[in-house]
């Protein structure tokens, strides 16, 4: 955060560094205040950096009608995926929490051994105020 403030102080009004899976009351209040209308996650899901619970919490802070844009390695969208992202995203779509506008498979890059790594880009609109976090517990 110090480097972001130093190098790009004009970009953001406020910074919040927090664990989205363990927010305290102050952090929850700070997240609710801005009324976010967009969530973007690029190639960060599925590698134990960001668990499904954190994505669900971030989604829950987006206002209905807000845009959700995710890129995720296609392996994390298979039924064999142990991370939980396939289950969460599938339930969000099946239960109409998300209105999928487009999705596209693309080659993200080549691995160190020259094999292509494929990802999926998903763009959707949040339909209503139901909470994605509740899908994880049911």
C-alpha positions as CSV (number, residue, x, y, z in Angstrom):
1,X,0.0,0.0,0.0
2,X,2.9,2.4,0.8
3,X,4.2,2.0,-2.8
4,X,0.8,2.6,-4.3
5,X,0.3,5.8,-2.3
6,X,3.8,6.9,-3.1
7,X,3.8,6.1,-6.9
8,X,0.1,6.6,-7.7
9,X,-1.4,8.8,-5.0
10,X,-3.8,10.4,-7.5
11,X,-5.4,7.2,-8.6
12,X,-7.4,6.1,-5.5
13,X,-9.3,8.1,-3.0
14,X,-8.9,5.5,-0.3
15,X,-7.1,2.1,0.2
16,X,-8.4,-0.8,2.3
17,X,-6.2,-3.8,2.9
18,X,-8.2,-6.5,4.4
19,X,-8.9,-10.3,4.4
20,X,-12.3,-10.5,2.7
21,X,-12.9,-13.8,4.5
22,X,-12.5,-12.2,8.0
23,X,-13.8,-8.6,7.8
24,X,-14.4,-6.8,11.1
25,X,-17.3,-4.4,11.6
26,X,-15.2,-1.3,10.6
27,X,-14.0,-2.9,7.4
28,X,-17.5,-4.0,6.5
29,X,-18.8,-0.5,7.0
30,X,-16.0,1.0,4.9
31,X,-16.8,-1.5,2.0
32,X,-20.5,-0.8,2.1
33,X,-20.2,3.0,2.0
34,X,-19.0,3.6,-1.6
35,X,-21.9,1.6,-3.2
36,X,-19.6,-0.2,-5.7
37,X,-21.0,-0.9,-9.2
38,X,-18.1,-3.0,-10.7
39,X,-16.0,-6.0,-9.6
40,X,-13.0,-7.0,-11.7
41,X,-10.6,-10.0,-11.0
42,X,-8.0,-10.8,-13.5
43,X,-6.2,-14.3,-13.3
44,X,-6.2,-14.2,-9.5
45,X,-8.9,-16.8,-8.7
46,X,-8.2,-20.5,-8.0
47,X,-4.6,-20.5,-6.9
48,X,-5.2,-20.3,-3.2
49,X,-4.5,-16.5,-3.3
50,X,-8.2,-15.6,-3.3
51,X,-10.6,-18.3,-2.0
52,X,-14.2,-18.6,-3.2
53,X,-15.4,-17.0,0.1
54,X,-13.5,-13.8,-0.7
55,X,-15.0,-13.6,-4.2
56,X,-18.5,-14.1,-2.7
57,X,-17.9,-11.3,-0.1
58,X,-16.6,-9.0,-2.9
59,X,-19.7,-9.8,-5.0
60,X,-22.0,-9.1,-2.1
61,X,-20.6,-5.5,-1.9
62,X,-21.6,-4.8,-5.5
63,X,-24.9,-3.0,-6.1
64,X,-27.6,-4.7,-8.1
65,X,-27.1,-3.9,-11.8
66,X,-23.3,-3.7,-11.3
67,X,-20.9,-5.4,-13.6
68,X,-18.8,-8.4,-12.7
69,X,-15.8,-9.3,-14.9
70,X,-13.6,-12.3,-14.1
71,X,-10.9,-14.2,-15.8
72,X,-10.1,-17.6,-14.4
73,X,-8.0,-20.5,-15.6
74,X,-10.3,-23.0,-17.3
75,X,-9.2,-25.8,-15.0
76,X,-10.9,-24.0,-12.1
77,X,-14.3,-24.2,-13.9
78,X,-14.3,-28.0,-14.3
79,X,-16.3,-30.4,-12.1
80,X,-13.0,-31.9,-10.9
81,X,-11.9,-28.5,-9.5
82,X,-11.1,-28.7,-5.8
83,X,-10.9,-24.9,-5.2
84,X,-14.7,-24.4,-5.1
85,X,-14.8,-21.7,-7.8
86,X,-16.6,-23.9,-10.3
87,X,-19.3,-24.7,-7.7
88,X,-19.7,-21.1,-6.6
89,X,-19.8,-19.6,-10.1
90,X,-22.2,-22.3,-11.4
91,X,-24.6,-21.7,-8.5
92,X,-24.5,-17.9,-9.0
93,X,-25.5,-18.5,-12.6
94,X,-28.0,-21.2,-11.9
95,X,-29.7,-19.2,-9.2
96,X,-29.7,-16.1,-11.4
97,X,-27.6,-14.0,-9.1
98,X,-25.6,-13.3,-12.3
99,X,-26.9,-12.5,-15.7
100,X,-24.0,-13.7,-17.9
101,X,-23.5,-11.3,-20.8
102,X,-20.5,-13.0,-22.4
103,X,-17.8,-15.6,-21.8
104,X,-14.8,-16.5,-23.9
105,X,-12.1,-19.0,-23.7
106,X,-8.7,-17.6,-24.6
107,X,-5.0,-18.5,-24.5
108,X,-3.6,-16.6,-21.5
109,X,0.0,-17.4,-22.2
110,X,2.4,-20.3,-22.7
111,X,3.7,-22.2,-19.8
112,X,7.5,-22.5,-19.1
113,X,7.4,-25.8,-21.1
114,X,5.7,-24.1,-24.1
115,X,2.2,-25.5,-23.5
116,X,-0.7,-23.1,-23.9
117,X,-2.6,-22.1,-20.7
118,X,-6.3,-21.4,-21.3
119,X,-8.5,-19.1,-19.3
120,X,-12.1,-18.1,-19.5
121,X,-13.3,-14.5,-19.3
122,X,-16.8,-14.0,-17.9
123,X,-18.7,-10.7,-17.9
124,X,-22.0,-10.6,-16.1
125,X,-24.4,-8.2,-14.4
126,X,-25.5,-8.6,-10.7
127,X,-29.2,-9.3,-10.8
128,X,-30.4,-8.5,-7.3
129,X,-29.3,-8.1,-3.7
130,X,-29.2,-11.8,-2.8
131,X,-25.9,-12.8,-1.1
132,X,-23.4,-15.1,-2.8
133,X,-21.8,-15.9,0.5
134,X,-25.0,-17.8,1.5
135,X,-24.4,-20.2,-1.5
136,X,-21.2,-21.4,0.1
137,X,-22.9,-22.6,3.2
138,X,-25.8,-24.4,1.5
